[in-house]
């Protein structure tokens, strides 16, 4: 793989290209949209947080996988 979209900094992946920035902003927008959607249908704060945290873990896992696959150096 000759493209590098992210740079690894500890356990985080920092976008270093336009495509990486678009992926990061898309993940953030998806998380905000899901939070607002879940919050509009839930009856308490605990309902909102329980359902949102599960979705946030999935978004974070996908982002980390993309960051891991596109930040490795060629040998």
PDB file of N, CA, C and O in Angstrom:
ATOM      1  N   UNK A   1       0.839  -1.168   0.000  1.00  0.00           N
ATOM      2  CA  UNK A   1       0.000   0.000   0.000  1.00  0.00           C
ATOM      3  C   UNK A   1       0.889   1.238   0.000  1.00  0.00           C
ATOM      4  O   UNK A   1       1.752   1.393   0.865  1.00  0.00           O
ATOM      5  N   UNK A   2       0.680   2.093  -0.947  1.00  0.00           N
ATOM      6  CA  UNK A   2       1.551   3.244  -1.089  1.00  0.00           C
ATOM      7  C   UNK A   2       0.937   4.532  -0.569  1.00  0.00           C
ATOM      8  O   UNK A   2       1.566   5.588  -0.647  1.00  0.00           O
ATOM      9  N   UNK A   3      -0.260   4.468  -0.049  1.00  0.00           N
ATOM     10  CA  UNK A   3      -0.894   5.684   0.425  1.00  0.00           C
ATOM     11  C   UNK A   3      -0.842   5.737   1.943  1.00  0.00           C
ATOM     12  O   UNK A   3      -0.948   4.712   2.618  1.00  0.00           O
ATOM     13  N   UNK A   4      -0.679   6.928   2.463  1.00  0.00           N
ATOM     14  CA  UNK A   4      -0.704   7.147   3.909  1.00  0.00           C
ATOM     15  C   UNK A   4      -1.703   8.246   4.194  1.00  0.00           C
ATOM     16  O   UNK A   4      -1.486   9.407   3.845  1.00  0.00           O
ATOM     17  N   UNK A   5      -2.803   7.871   4.834  1.00  0.00           N
ATOM     18  CA  UNK A   5      -3.836   8.845   5.171  1.00  0.00           C
ATOM     19  C   UNK A   5      -3.713   9.303   6.610  1.00  0.00           C
ATOM     20  O   UNK A   5      -4.159  10.399   6.949  1.00  0.00           O
ATOM     21  N   UNK A   6      -3.105   8.471   7.474  1.00  0.00           N
ATOM     22  CA  UNK A   6      -3.021   8.760   8.897  1.00  0.00           C
ATOM     23  C   UNK A   6      -1.598   8.579   9.404  1.00  0.00           C
ATOM     24  O   UNK A   6      -0.804   7.835   8.828  1.00  0.00           O
ATOM     25  N   UNK A   7      -1.292   9.277  10.499  1.00  0.00           N
ATOM     26  CA  UNK A   7      -0.027   9.110  11.193  1.00  0.00           C
ATOM     27  C   UNK A   7      -0.368   8.642  12.599  1.00  0.00           C
ATOM     28  O   UNK A   7      -1.238   9.208  13.261  1.00  0.00           O
ATOM     29  N   UNK A   8       0.324   7.605  13.046  1.00  0.00           N
ATOM     30  CA  UNK A   8       0.050   7.074  14.373  1.00  0.00           C
ATOM     31  C   UNK A   8       0.779   7.899  15.428  1.00  0.00           C
ATOM     32  O   UNK A   8       1.978   8.153  15.319  1.00  0.00           O
ATOM     33  N   UNK A   9       0.036   8.311  16.444  1.00  0.00           N
ATOM     34  CA  UNK A   9       0.591   9.069  17.556  1.00  0.00           C
ATOM     35  C   UNK A   9       0.094   8.425  18.842  1.00  0.00           C
ATOM     36  O   UNK A   9      -0.979   8.764  19.342  1.00  0.00           O
ATOM     37  N   UNK A  10       0.878   7.498  19.371  1.00  0.00           N
ATOM     38  CA  UNK A  10       0.434   6.742  20.543  1.00  0.00           C
ATOM     39  C   UNK A  10      -0.652   5.767  20.138  1.00  0.00           C
ATOM     40  O   UNK A  10      -0.436   4.899  19.293  1.00  0.00           O
ATOM     41  N   UNK A  11      -1.828   5.912  20.746  1.00  0.00           N
ATOM     42  CA  UNK A  11      -2.944   5.046  20.361  1.00  0.00           C
ATOM     43  C   UNK A  11      -3.908   5.745  19.416  1.00  0.00           C
ATOM     44  O   UNK A  11      -4.922   5.164  19.028  1.00  0.00           O
ATOM     45  N   UNK A  12      -3.609   6.978  19.041  1.00  0.00           N
ATOM     46  CA  UNK A  12      -4.482   7.752  18.175  1.00  0.00           C
ATOM     47  C   UNK A  12      -3.935   7.787  16.757  1.00  0.00           C
ATOM     48  O   UNK A  12      -2.739   7.603  16.535  1.00  0.00           O
ATOM     49  N   UNK A  13      -4.825   8.025  15.804  1.00  0.00           N
ATOM     50  CA  UNK A  13      -4.446   8.167  14.406  1.00  0.00           C
ATOM     51  C   UNK A  13      -4.822   9.572  13.968  1.00  0.00           C
ATOM     52  O   UNK A  13      -5.993   9.951  13.985  1.00  0.00           O
ATOM     53  N   UNK A  14      -3.807  10.343  13.572  1.00  0.00           N
ATOM     54  CA  UNK A  14      -3.982  11.727  13.167  1.00  0.00           C
ATOM     55  C   UNK A  14      -4.045  11.775  11.641  1.00  0.00           C
ATOM     56  O   UNK A  14      -3.145  11.256  10.981  1.00  0.00           O
ATOM     57  N   UNK A  15      -5.092  12.390  11.059  1.00  0.00           N
ATOM     58  CA  UNK A  15      -5.149  12.466   9.594  1.00  0.00           C
ATOM     59  C   UNK A  15      -4.052  13.377   9.042  1.00  0.00           C
ATOM     60  O   UNK A  15      -3.831  14.475   9.552  1.00  0.00           O
ATOM     61  N   UNK A  16      -3.366  12.909   7.993  1.00  0.00           N
ATOM     62  CA  UNK A  16      -2.304  13.711   7.376  1.00  0.00           C
ATOM     63  C   UNK A  16      -2.593  13.997   5.913  1.00  0.00           C
ATOM     64  O   UNK A  16      -1.761  14.597   5.232  1.00  0.00           O
ATOM     65  N   UNK A  17      -3.748  13.584   5.415  1.00  0.00           N
ATOM     66  CA  UNK A  17      -4.123  13.890   4.036  1.00  0.00           C
ATOM     67  C   UNK A  17      -5.583  14.328   4.016  1.00  0.00           C
ATOM     68  O   UNK A  17      -6.294  14.245   5.017  1.00  0.00           O
ATOM     69  N   UNK A  18      -6.000  14.790   2.864  1.00  0.00           N
ATOM     70  CA  UNK A  18      -7.384  15.244   2.704  1.00  0.00           C
ATOM     71  C   UNK A  18      -8.357  14.079   2.897  1.00  0.00           C
ATOM     72  O   UNK A  18      -9.408  14.250   3.514  1.00  0.00           O
ATOM     73  N   UNK A  19      -8.022  12.915   2.382  1.00  0.00           N
ATOM     74  CA  UNK A  19      -8.899  11.756   2.521  1.00  0.00           C
ATOM     75  C   UNK A  19      -9.010  11.350   3.988  1.00  0.00           C
ATOM     76  O   UNK A  19     -10.096  11.004   4.454  1.00  0.00           O
ATOM     77  N   UNK A  20      -7.909  11.390   4.712  1.00  0.00           N
ATOM     78  CA  UNK A  20      -7.943  11.086   6.139  1.00  0.00           C
ATOM     79  C   UNK A  20      -8.787  12.079   6.913  1.00  0.00           C
ATOM     80  O   UNK A  20      -9.517  11.700   7.829  1.00  0.00           O
ATOM     81  N   UNK A  21      -8.690  13.352   6.547  1.00  0.00           N
ATOM     82  CA  UNK A  21      -9.507  14.373   7.195  1.00  0.00           C
ATOM     83  C   UNK A  21     -10.987  14.163   6.899  1.00  0.00           C
ATOM     84  O   UNK A  21     -11.826  14.336   7.784  1.00  0.00           O
ATOM     85  N   UNK A  22     -11.313  13.798   5.677  1.00  0.00           N
ATOM     86  CA  UNK A  22     -12.704  13.531   5.314  1.00  0.00           C
ATOM     87  C   UNK A  22     -13.242  12.343   6.103  1.00  0.00           C
ATOM     88  O   UNK A  22     -14.385  12.376   6.559  1.00  0.00           O
ATOM     89  N   UNK A  23     -12.442  11.298   6.270  1.00  0.00           N
ATOM     90  CA  UNK A  23     -12.863  10.131   7.042  1.00  0.00           C
ATOM     91  C   UNK A  23     -13.084  10.507   8.504  1.00  0.00           C
ATOM     92  O   UNK A  23     -14.066  10.080   9.111  1.00  0.00           O
ATOM     93  N   UNK A  24     -12.180  11.301   9.073  1.00  0.00           N
ATOM     94  CA  UNK A  24     -12.321  11.721  10.467  1.00  0.00           C
ATOM     95  C   UNK A  24     -13.568  12.577  10.666  1.00  0.00           C
ATOM     96  O   UNK A  24     -14.308  12.378  11.629  1.00  0.00           O
ATOM     97  N   UNK A  25     -13.803  13.521   9.771  1.00  0.00           N
ATOM     98  CA  UNK A  25     -14.981  14.386   9.886  1.00  0.00           C
ATOM     99  C   UNK A  25     -16.279  13.617   9.648  1.00  0.00           C
ATOM    100  O   UNK A  25     -17.302  13.918  10.263  1.00  0.00           O
ATOM    101  N   UNK A  26     -16.240  12.625   8.759  1.00  0.00           N
ATOM    102  CA  UNK A  26     -17.415  11.787   8.532  1.00  0.00           C
ATOM    103  C   UNK A  26     -17.745  10.969   9.775  1.00  0.00           C
ATOM    104  O   UNK A  26     -18.914  10.837  10.135  1.00  0.00           O
ATOM    105  N   UNK A  27     -16.733  10.422  10.428  1.00  0.00           N
ATOM    106  CA  UNK A  27     -16.962   9.686  11.668  1.00  0.00           C
ATOM    107  C   UNK A  27     -17.522  10.575  12.763  1.00  0.00           C
ATOM    108  O   UNK A  27     -18.413  10.165  13.507  1.00  0.00           O
ATOM    109  N   UNK A  28     -17.002  11.792  12.864  1.00  0.00           N
ATOM    110  CA  UNK A  28     -17.507  12.741  13.856  1.00  0.00           C
ATOM    111  C   UNK A  28     -18.953  13.135  13.567  1.00  0.00           C
ATOM    112  O   UNK A  28     -19.779  13.189  14.478  1.00  0.00           O
ATOM    113  N   UNK A  29     -19.256  13.406  12.312  1.00  0.00           N
ATOM    114  CA  UNK A  29     -20.625  13.767  11.929  1.00  0.00           C
ATOM    115  C   UNK A  29     -21.589  12.615  12.173  1.00  0.00           C
ATOM    116  O   UNK A  29     -22.721  12.831  12.604  1.00  0.00           O
ATOM    117  N   UNK A  30     -21.147  11.398  11.900  1.00  0.00           N
ATOM    118  CA  UNK A  30     -21.978  10.224  12.139  1.00  0.00           C
ATOM    119  C   UNK A  30     -22.252  10.059  13.637  1.00  0.00           C
ATOM    120  O   UNK A  30     -23.371   9.727  14.027  1.00  0.00           O
ATOM    121  N   UNK A  31     -21.254  10.284  14.463  1.00  0.00           N
ATOM    122  CA  UNK A  31     -21.435  10.174  15.909  1.00  0.00           C
ATOM    123  C   UNK A  31     -22.401  11.233  16.432  1.00  0.00           C
ATOM    124  O   UNK A  31     -23.246  10.933  17.276  1.00  0.00           O
ATOM    125  N   UNK A  32     -22.287  12.459  15.946  1.00  0.00           N
ATOM    126  CA  UNK A  32     -23.197  13.526  16.381  1.00  0.00           C
ATOM    127  C   UNK A  32     -24.623  13.222  15.935  1.00  0.00           C
ATOM    128  O   UNK A  32     -25.566  13.378  16.710  1.00  0.00           O
ATOM    129  N   UNK A  33     -24.779  12.786  14.678  1.00  0.00           N
ATOM    130  CA  UNK A  33     -26.110  12.454  14.178  1.00  0.00           C
ATOM    131  C   UNK A  33     -26.738  11.320  14.988  1.00  0.00           C
ATOM    132  O   UNK A  33     -27.910  11.396  15.357  1.00  0.00           O
ATOM    133  N   UNK A  34     -25.961  10.268  15.263  1.00  0.00           N
ATOM    134  CA  UNK A  34     -26.495   9.151  16.044  1.00  0.00           C
ATOM    135  C   UNK A  34     -26.874   9.582  17.451  1.00  0.00           C
ATOM    136  O   UNK A  34     -27.890   9.133  17.981  1.00  0.00           O
ATOM    137  N   UNK A  35     -26.072  10.444  18.063  1.00  0.00           N
ATOM    138  CA  UNK A  35     -26.402  10.929  19.401  1.00  0.00           C
ATOM    139  C   UNK A  35     -27.725  11.688  19.394  1.00  0.00           C
ATOM    140  O   UNK A  35     -28.586  11.456  20.243  1.00  0.00           O
ATOM    141  N   UNK A  36     -27.881  12.591  18.435  1.00  0.00           N
ATOM    142  CA  UNK A  36     -29.116  13.373  18.379  1.00  0.00           C
ATOM    143  C   UNK A  36     -30.326  12.485  18.079  1.00  0.00           C
ATOM    144  O   UNK A  36     -31.407  12.705  18.626  1.00  0.00           O
ATOM    145  N   UNK A  37     -30.150  11.490  17.219  1.00  0.00           N
ATOM    146  CA  UNK A  37     -31.232  10.574  16.893  1.00  0.00           C
ATOM    147  C   UNK A  37     -31.620   9.729  18.107  1.00  0.00           C
ATOM    148  O   UNK A  37     -32.804   9.575  18.405  1.00  0.00           O
ATOM    149  N   UNK A  38     -30.639   9.190  18.794  1.00  0.00           N
ATOM    150  CA  UNK A  38     -30.911   8.379  19.981  1.00  0.00           C
ATOM    151  C   UNK A  38     -31.525   9.230  21.076  1.00  0.00           C
ATOM    152  O   UNK A  38     -32.443   8.786  21.766  1.00  0.00           O
ATOM    153  N   UNK A  39     -31.030  10.447  21.245  1.00  0.00           N
ATOM    154  CA  UNK A  39     -31.534  11.330  22.297  1.00  0.00           C
ATOM    155  C   UNK A  39     -32.988  11.729  22.062  1.00  0.00           C
ATOM    156  O   UNK A  39     -33.747  11.909  23.015  1.00  0.00           O
ATOM    157  N   UNK A  40     -33.375  11.868  20.797  1.00  0.00           N
ATOM    158  CA  UNK A  40     -34.760  12.265  20.518  1.00  0.00           C
ATOM    159  C   UNK A  40     -35.755  11.148  20.826  1.00  0.00           C
ATOM    160  O   UNK A  40     -36.934  11.419  21.054  1.00  0.00           O
ATOM    161  N   UNK A  41     -35.290   9.883  20.835  1.00  0.00           N
ATOM    162  CA  UNK A  41     -36.185   8.764  21.073  1.00  0.00           C
ATOM    163  C   UNK A  41     -36.083   8.163  22.470  1.00  0.00           C
ATOM    164  O   UNK A  41     -36.877   7.289  22.815  1.00  0.00           O
ATOM    165  N   UNK A  42     -35.136   8.604  23.275  1.00  0.00           N
ATOM    166  CA  UNK A  42     -34.963   7.994  24.595  1.00  0.00           C
ATOM    167  C   UNK A  42     -35.692   8.798  25.661  1.00  0.00           C
ATOM    168  O   UNK A  42     -36.057   9.955  25.452  1.00  0.00           O
ATOM    169  N   UNK A  43     -35.894   8.158  26.810  1.00  0.00           N
ATOM    170  CA  UNK A  43     -36.665   8.773  27.885  1.00  0.00           C
ATOM    171  C   UNK A  43     -35.811   9.250  29.048  1.00  0.00           C
ATOM    172  O   UNK A  43     -36.290   9.986  29.911  1.00  0.00           O
ATOM    173  N   UNK A  44     -34.553   8.838  29.078  1.00  0.00           N
ATOM    174  CA  UNK A  44     -33.690   9.267  30.182  1.00  0.00           C
ATOM    175  C   UNK A  44     -32.255   9.384  29.684  1.00  0.00           C
ATOM    176  O   UNK A  44     -31.912   8.945  28.587  1.00  0.00           O
ATOM    177  N   UNK A  45     -31.438   9.988  30.525  1.00  0.00           N
ATOM    178  CA  UNK A  45     -30.034  10.157  30.158  1.00  0.00           C
ATOM    179  C   UNK A  45     -29.327   8.812  30.065  1.00  0.00           C
ATOM    180  O   UNK A  45     -28.473   8.619  29.200  1.00  0.00           O
ATOM    181  N   UNK A  46     -29.674   7.888  30.943  1.00  0.00           N
ATOM    182  CA  UNK A  46     -29.021   6.582  30.899  1.00  0.00           C
ATOM    183  C   UNK A  46     -29.395   5.819  29.634  1.00  0.00           C
ATOM    184  O   UNK A  46     -28.555   5.111  29.077  1.00  0.00           O
ATOM    185  N   UNK A  47     -30.643   5.947  29.164  1.00  0.00           N
ATOM    186  CA  UNK A  47     -31.024   5.333  27.887  1.00  0.00           C
ATOM    187  C   UNK A  47     -30.174   5.878  26.747  1.00  0.00           C
ATOM    188  O   UNK A  47     -29.692   5.124  25.901  1.00  0.00           O
ATOM    189  N   UNK A  48     -29.998   7.180  26.734  1.00  0.00           N
ATOM    190  CA  UNK A  48     -29.216   7.821  25.680  1.00  0.00           C
ATOM    191  C   UNK A  48     -27.772   7.344  25.711  1.00  0.00           C
ATOM    192  O   UNK A  48     -27.225   6.952  24.681  1.00  0.00           O
ATOM    193  N   UNK A  49     -27.158   7.374  26.877  1.00  0.00           N
ATOM    194  CA  UNK A  49     -25.736   7.036  26.962  1.00  0.00           C
ATOM    195  C   UNK A  49     -25.464   5.568  26.699  1.00  0.00           C
ATOM    196  O   UNK A  49     -24.471   5.232  26.053  1.00  0.00           O
ATOM    197  N   UNK A  50     -26.327   4.686  27.187  1.00  0.00           N
ATOM    198  CA  UNK A  50     -26.108   3.251  26.971  1.00  0.00           C
ATOM    199  C   UNK A  50     -26.141   2.927  25.480  1.00  0.00           C
ATOM    200  O   UNK A  50     -25.285   2.197  24.980  1.00  0.00           O
ATOM    201  N   UNK A  51     -27.123   3.468  24.776  1.00  0.00           N
ATOM    202  CA  UNK A  51     -27.226   3.182  23.342  1.00  0.00           C
ATOM    203  C   UNK A  51     -26.143   3.906  22.537  1.00  0.00           C
ATOM    204  O   UNK A  51     -25.656   3.383  21.535  1.00  0.00           O
ATOM    205  N   UNK A  52     -25.773   5.099  22.974  1.00  0.00           N
ATOM    206  CA  UNK A  52     -24.775   5.874  22.226  1.00  0.00           C
ATOM    207  C   UNK A  52     -23.375   5.297  22.376  1.00  0.00           C
ATOM    208  O   UNK A  52     -22.620   5.263  21.404  1.00  0.00           O
ATOM    209  N   UNK A  53     -23.017   4.849  23.555  1.00  0.00           N
ATOM    210  CA  UNK A  53     -21.662   4.332  23.785  1.00  0.00           C
ATOM    211  C   UNK A  53     -21.392   3.122  22.907  1.00  0.00           C
ATOM    212  O   UNK A  53     -20.291   2.983  22.374  1.00  0.00           O
ATOM    213  N   UNK A  54     -22.373   2.244  22.747  1.00  0.00           N
ATOM    214  CA  UNK A  54     -22.193   1.084  21.874  1.00  0.00           C
ATOM    215  C   UNK A  54     -21.909   1.529  20.442  1.00  0.00           C
ATOM    216  O   UNK A  54     -21.002   1.003  19.797  1.00  0.00           O
ATOM    217  N   UNK A  55     -22.682   2.496  19.941  1.00  0.00           N
ATOM    218  CA  UNK A  55     -22.450   3.002  18.582  1.00  0.00           C
ATOM    219  C   UNK A  55     -21.112   3.723  18.468  1.00  0.00           C
ATOM    220  O   UNK A  55     -20.443   3.624  17.439  1.00  0.00           O
ATOM    221  N   UNK A  56     -20.716   4.443  19.504  1.00  0.00           N
ATOM    222  CA  UNK A  56     -19.437   5.144  19.490  1.00  0.00           C
ATOM    223  C   UNK A  56     -18.264   4.164  19.457  1.00  0.00           C
ATOM    224  O   UNK A  56     -17.253   4.435  18.810  1.00  0.00           O
ATOM    225  N   UNK A  57     -18.387   3.052  20.133  1.00  0.00           N
ATOM    226  CA  UNK A  57     -17.340   2.019  20.094  1.00  0.00           C
ATOM    227  C   UNK A  57     -17.199   1.461  18.680  1.00  0.00           C
ATOM    228  O   UNK A  57     -16.084   1.229  18.213  1.00  0.00           O
ATOM    229  N   UNK A  58     -18.319   1.246  18.001  1.00  0.00           N
ATOM    230  CA  UNK A  58     -18.270   0.728  16.631  1.00  0.00           C
ATOM    231  C   UNK A  58     -17.625   1.754  15.700  1.00  0.00           C
ATOM    232  O   UNK A  58     -16.786   1.394  14.874  1.00  0.00           O
ATOM    233  N   UNK A  59     -18.006   3.020  15.823  1.00  0.00           N
ATOM    234  CA  UNK A  59     -17.416   4.070  14.983  1.00  0.00           C
ATOM    235  C   UNK A  59     -15.916   4.175  15.257  1.00  0.00           C
ATOM    236  O   UNK A  59     -15.124   4.299  14.324  1.00  0.00           O
ATOM    237  N   UNK A  60     -15.524   4.126  16.527  1.00  0.00           N
ATOM    238  CA  UNK A  60     -14.107   4.188  16.881  1.00  0.00           C
ATOM    239  C   UNK A  60     -13.325   3.004  16.368  1.00  0.00           C
ATOM    240  O   UNK A  60     -12.176   3.155  15.952  1.00  0.00           O
ATOM    241  N   UNK A  61     -13.927   1.822  16.389  1.00  0.00           N
ATOM    242  CA  UNK A  61     -13.241   0.621  15.892  1.00  0.00           C
ATOM    243  C   UNK A  61     -13.026   0.701  14.385  1.00  0.00           C
ATOM    244  O   UNK A  61     -11.957   0.341  13.892  1.00  0.00           O
ATOM    245  N   UNK A  62     -14.027   1.166  13.658  1.00  0.00           N
ATOM    246  CA  UNK A  62     -13.886   1.298  12.204  1.00  0.00           C
ATOM    247  C   UNK A  62     -12.837   2.354  11.866  1.00  0.00           C
ATOM    248  O   UNK A  62     -12.016   2.152  10.972  1.00  0.00           O
ATOM    249  N   UNK A  63     -12.863   3.486  12.585  1.00  0.00           N
ATOM    250  CA  UNK A  63     -11.876   4.548  12.365  1.00  0.00           C
ATOM    251  C   UNK A  63     -10.459   4.039  12.665  1.00  0.00           C
ATOM    252  O   UNK A  63      -9.522   4.324  11.919  1.00  0.00           O
ATOM    253  N   UNK A  64     -10.313   3.293  13.752  1.00  0.00           N
ATOM    254  CA  UNK A  64      -8.995   2.759  14.107  1.00  0.00           C
ATOM    255  C   UNK A  64      -8.506   1.746  13.092  1.00  0.00           C
ATOM    256  O   UNK A  64      -7.316   1.707  12.778  1.00  0.00           O
ATOM    257  N   UNK A  65      -9.408   0.928  12.577  1.00  0.00           N
ATOM    258  CA  UNK A  65      -9.020  -0.049  11.563  1.00  0.00           C
ATOM    259  C   UNK A  65      -8.553   0.648  10.287  1.00  0.00           C
ATOM    260  O   UNK A  65      -7.528   0.278   9.716  1.00  0.00           O
ATOM    261  N   UNK A  66      -9.295   1.645   9.845  1.00  0.00           N
ATOM    262  CA  UNK A  66      -8.891   2.403   8.657  1.00  0.00           C
ATOM    263  C   UNK A  66      -7.562   3.118   8.918  1.00  0.00           C
ATOM    264  O   UNK A  66      -6.679   3.125   8.060  1.00  0.00           O
ATOM    265  N   UNK A  67      -7.425   3.714  10.096  1.00  0.00           N
ATOM    266  CA  UNK A  67      -6.171   4.383  10.446  1.00  0.00           C
ATOM    267  C   UNK A  67      -4.998   3.423  10.501  1.00  0.00           C
ATOM    268  O   UNK A  67      -3.901   3.752  10.050  1.00  0.00           O
ATOM    269  N   UNK A  68      -5.219   2.247  11.046  1.00  0.00           N
ATOM    270  CA  UNK A  68      -4.146   1.253  11.135  1.00  0.00           C
ATOM    271  C   UNK A  68      -3.721   0.773   9.747  1.00  0.00           C
ATOM    272  O   UNK A  68      -2.529   0.646   9.465  1.00  0.00           O
ATOM    273  N   UNK A  69      -4.693   0.510   8.891  1.00  0.00           N
ATOM    274  CA  UNK A  69      -4.370  -0.010   7.565  1.00  0.00           C
ATOM    275  C   UNK A  69      -3.721   1.027   6.659  1.00  0.00           C
ATOM    276  O   UNK A  69      -2.979   0.665   5.745  1.00  0.00           O
ATOM    277  N   UNK A  70      -3.984   2.302   6.893  1.00  0.00           N
ATOM    278  CA  UNK A  70      -3.442   3.332   6.008  1.00  0.00           C
ATOM    279  C   UNK A  70      -2.311   4.126   6.641  1.00  0.00           C
ATOM    280  O   UNK A  70      -1.917   5.158   6.097  1.00  0.00           O
ATOM    281  N   UNK A  71      -1.780   3.683   7.765  1.00  0.00           N
ATOM    282  CA  UNK A  71      -0.660   4.397   8.365  1.00  0.00           C
ATOM    283  C   UNK A  71       0.625   3.585   8.373  1.00  0.00           C
ATOM    284  O   UNK A  71       1.670   4.080   8.793  1.00  0.00           O
ATOM    285  N   UNK A  72       0.555   2.343   7.914  1.00  0.00           N
ATOM    286  CA  UNK A  72       1.751   1.503   7.893  1.00  0.00           C
ATOM    287  C   UNK A  72       2.708   1.937   6.803  1.00  0.00           C
ATOM    288  O   UNK A  72       2.298   2.414   5.745  1.00  0.00           O
ATOM    289  N   UNK A  73       3.991   1.763   7.079  1.00  0.00           N
ATOM    290  CA  UNK A  73       5.029   2.109   6.090  1.00  0.00           C
ATOM    291  C   UNK A  73       5.339   0.897   5.243  1.00  0.00           C
ATOM    292  O   UNK A  73       5.190  -0.241   5.688  1.00  0.00           O
ATOM    293  N   UNK A  74       5.769   1.146   4.025  1.00  0.00           N
ATOM    294  CA  UNK A  74       6.201   0.064   3.141  1.00  0.00           C
ATOM    295  C   UNK A  74       7.563  -0.444   3.574  1.00  0.00           C
ATOM    296  O   UNK A  74       8.391   0.312   4.080  1.00  0.00           O
ATOM    297  N   UNK A  75       7.782  -1.724   3.369  1.00  0.00           N
ATOM    298  CA  UNK A  75       9.079  -2.311   3.725  1.00  0.00           C
ATOM    299  C   UNK A  75       9.965  -2.415   2.500  1.00  0.00           C
ATOM    300  O   UNK A  75      11.099  -2.884   2.595  1.00  0.00           O
TER     301      UNK A  75
END
